[in-house]
Amino acid sequence: MKQILASLILLCNLSISNAQSESSFQFGEWLKFKLNYSGWVKAGNATLEVKEDTFKNRSVCHVVGKGWTTGAIKWFFKVNDRYESYFDKATGRPYKFIRNINEGGHVKNRVIEFDYEKNLAFVNDLRHKTKKTVSITSDIQDMVSAYYYLRDHYDTETIKVGHTVKLNMFFDNEIFGFKLKFLGRETINTKFGNINCLKFRPYVMAGRVFHEEESVTLWVSADNNKIPIKIKADLRVGSLRSDLVAFKGLKYPFEIQL
């Protein structure tokens, strides 16, 4: 189960949305997801919360993502992850990103700040007491800010099946290109009722965690909120499923089909 919850938080954060003049989210939005391993074993929970904050005298959005194991799994593999992003309200540019994780003894605690005048990322590894400077592009996103950026800056009204979205993401000490393919529209049954969704295929790195590049399927609500509803992932050992189980503070009504 190592790094599975961390990978899931990343995937939850990489949904797509409708380009619009008003933001699709607001301060106070909170989402909770239940994670199950191989269909029936409860693996853990994850949450995302949007707060209002300041960073270097700027008024910013501050998003906190948490993931933790529950039930029997935590007795042999305990996970306690926390991700934070401070990003610009208007442009979605991230200013600061925090990754503080403990996954079965695999520990990382890094704080990254982005300087767009110098196009540099300053990586402070608090665990190993090291600092590093990395060159970045002006269109960079972190793994949390990407979700909220795309909710406000990508048009899904005219998107066609097979279209692939690409963005530059900064993760740990480097930039990598992330791709997301639109698979179509689908109505899925949830604990809330039937939800019209946009269906996507995030491309992931095959290897230690995922079986292959196309191992993950993501469903996002097709309303104005564009929140993750369900994720399914084929792992090298078993499978993982995430379902939205609770929410509050949505900016728009949550559309449920009768």
Buried (B, 14 or more C-beta within 10 A) or exposed (E): BBBBBBBBBBBBBBBBBBBEEEBBBBBEBBBBBBBBBEEEBBBBBBBBBBBEBEBEEEEBBBBBBBBBBBEEBBEEBBBBBBBBBBBBBEEBBBBBBBBBBBBBEEEBBBBBBBEBEEEBBBBBBEEEEEEEEBEBEEEBBBBBBBBBBBBBBBEBEEBEEEEEBEBBBBBBEEBEEBBBBBBEBEEBEBEEEEBBBBBBBBBBEEEEBBBEBBBBBBBBBBBBBBBBBBBBBBBEEBBBBBBBBEBEEBBBEBBEEE
